[in-house]
C-alpha cells in the first residue's frame, strides 16, 4: 500500500495539489501488514496525520480494525470482497470490487490488484485525473511496466464506470 499512496500523492502533486504521506509496515518483510496514509489538499498541509479519512482502500483482512478507525458516515470504503470480509460495523459507504480477481484474470498475478483499485478510487473520488495518475506511473516506474500499469489503472476506472451505467 505504500507504493499506492506514493503514486496517488505524486499524481496529486502533478495536479498542482499538496500531498503528505506516511507509511507503516509490519515486521514481516513481504506479505505483512502495510498501511499508507495520504493527505491531499489544495493548500499547504500543516498536519500530515489522517484522523477522519474521506476514503479508505482496504486490500487485506490483516489490520482491518485499525485501518477503519476514524471512518465516518461520508467515508468511502473501497474493498475487495475476495480478500476482505465485510463483517465490520463501521460507518461509511462500503463499495466492494473484485480487484484481485480482475488482476489474476487479466495479468495472471496479484500485483496489479492495487493499481486496479487506484483506478477505481480515482474514478469514484475525482481527487486527481486519470491523466495525472498515468503521468505519475510513467514518472515512478520503469518504462517496461508502464503499459501494464496504465492498463490496470484503466481497468479500475472502467469497473466503476460500468457499474454506474448498469445501476
C-alpha positions in Angstrom: 0.0 0.0 0.0 3.0 2.3 0.4 3.6 2.4 -3.3 -0.1 3.1 -4.0 -0.1 6.0 -1.6 3.1 7.4 -3.1 1.7 7.0 -6.6 -1.5 8.8 -5.7 0.5 11.5 -3.9 2.7 12.0 -7.0 -0.4 12.4 -9.2 -1.8 15.0 -6.7 1.5 17.0 -6.9 1.4 16.8 -10.7 -2.2 18.2 -10.5 -0.9 21.2 -8.5 -2.1 20.0 -5.1 -0.2 19.4 -1.9 0.4 15.9 -0.6 1.8 14.3 2.5 2.2 10.6 3.0 3.1 8.3 5.9 3.6 4.6 5.6 3.9 1.8 8.1 5.0 -1.7 7.5 4.6 -4.8 9.7 7.6 -6.7 11.0 7.3 -9.2 8.1 9.4 -8.2 5.1 6.9 -9.5 2.5 3.2 -10.2 2.8 2.8 -8.4 6.1 0.6 -5.6 7.1 1.3 -2.3 5.4 -0.7 0.9 5.5 -0.3 4.2 3.8 -2.0 7.4 4.9 -2.2 10.2 2.4 -3.4 13.8 2.9 -4.2 15.7 -0.3 -5.2 19.4 -0.1 -5.2 22.4 -2.2 -3.5 24.5 0.5 -0.3 23.6 2.4 -0.6 20.7 4.8 0.2 21.6 8.4 -0.6 18.2 10.0 0.0 15.0 7.9 -1.9 12.5 10.1 -5.2 11.2 8.9 -7.7 11.1 11.7 -11.1 11.2 9.8 -10.5 9.6 6.4 -12.6 10.6 3.4 -11.6 7.4 1.6 -10.3 4.0 2.7 -8.9 1.4 0.3 -8.8 -2.0 2.0 -6.9 -4.7 0.2 -6.4 -7.3 3.1 -8.1 -8.5 6.2 -5.0 -8.1 8.3 -5.1 -4.9 10.4 -8.7 -4.2 9.3 -9.9 -2.8 12.6 -7.1 -0.3 13.0 -7.5 0.9 9.4 -11.2 1.6 9.9 -10.5 3.8 12.9 -11.9 7.3 12.3 -14.3 6.3 9.5 -17.4 8.4 9.4 -20.7 8.3 7.5 -19.3 10.0 4.5 -16.1 7.8 4.3 -15.9 5.9 1.0 -14.6 2.4 1.8 -13.4 0.5 -1.2 -12.5 -3.1 -0.6 -12.1 -6.4 -2.3 -14.7 -9.0 -1.0 -12.3 -11.7 -2.1 -9.6 -10.5 0.4 -11.6 -8.6 3.0 -14.6 -9.9 4.8 -17.4 -7.3 5.1 -18.3 -8.2 8.7 -17.2 -4.9 10.2 -19.7 -2.5 11.8 -18.2 0.9 10.8 -20.0 3.9 9.3 -19.2 4.7 5.7 -20.2 3.9 2.2 -18.9 0.4 1.5 -18.0 -0.3 -2.1 -16.9 -3.9 -2.9 -15.0 -4.6 -6.1 -13.2 -7.8 -7.2 -9.7 -6.2 -7.7 -7.7 -9.4 -7.1 -10.0 -11.5 -9.3 -9.5 -9.0 -12.2 -5.8 -8.9 -11.6 -5.5 -12.6 -11.8 -7.7 -12.9 -14.9 -6.1 -10.0 -16.8 -2.5 -10.3 -15.7 -2.0 -13.7 -14.2 -0.7 -12.2 -11.0 -1.8 -10.4 -7.8 0.5 -7.4 -8.2 -1.8 -5.3 -10.4 -4.8 -5.5 -7.9 -3.7 -2.4 -6.1 -3.3 -0.3 -9.3 -6.7 -1.5 -10.4 -8.1 -0.4 -7.1 -6.4 3.0 -7.5 -8.1 3.4 -10.9 -11.5 2.8 -9.2 -10.6 5.2 -6.3 -9.7 8.0 -8.8 -12.9 7.4 -10.8 -15.1 7.5 -7.7 -13.5 10.4 -5.9 -12.1 12.6 -8.8 -9.3 13.6 -6.4 -7.0 13.6 -9.4 -7.5 12.9 -13.1 -6.7 9.6 -14.8 -4.2 11.6 -16.9 -2.3 12.7 -13.8 -2.3 9.1 -12.5 -0.9 7.8 -15.8 1.8 10.5 -15.7 2.7 9.5 -12.1 3.0 5.9 -13.3 5.3 6.9 -16.1 7.4 9.1 -13.7 7.6 6.5 -10.9 8.0 3.1 -12.7 10.4 1.5 -15.2 9.3 2.0 -18.8 8.9 -1.7 -19.3 6.0 -1.9 -16.9 4.2 1.4 -17.9 1.7 -0.2 -20.3 0.7 -2.9 -17.8 0.1 -0.4 -15.0 -1.8 2.0 -17.2 -4.0 -0.9 -18.4 -4.6 -1.9 -14.7 -5.5 1.7 -13.8 -7.9 1.9 -16.7 -9.5 -1.4 -15.7 -10.3 0.0 -12.3 -11.8 3.1 -13.8 -13.9 1.1 -16.2 -15.1 -1.2 -13.5 -16.6 1.8 -11.7 -18.0 3.3 -14.9 -19.6 0.1 -15.9 -21.3 -0.3 -12.5 -22.6 3.2 -12.7 -24.1 2.6 -16.2 -25.7 -0.7 -15.0 -27.2 0.9 -11.9 
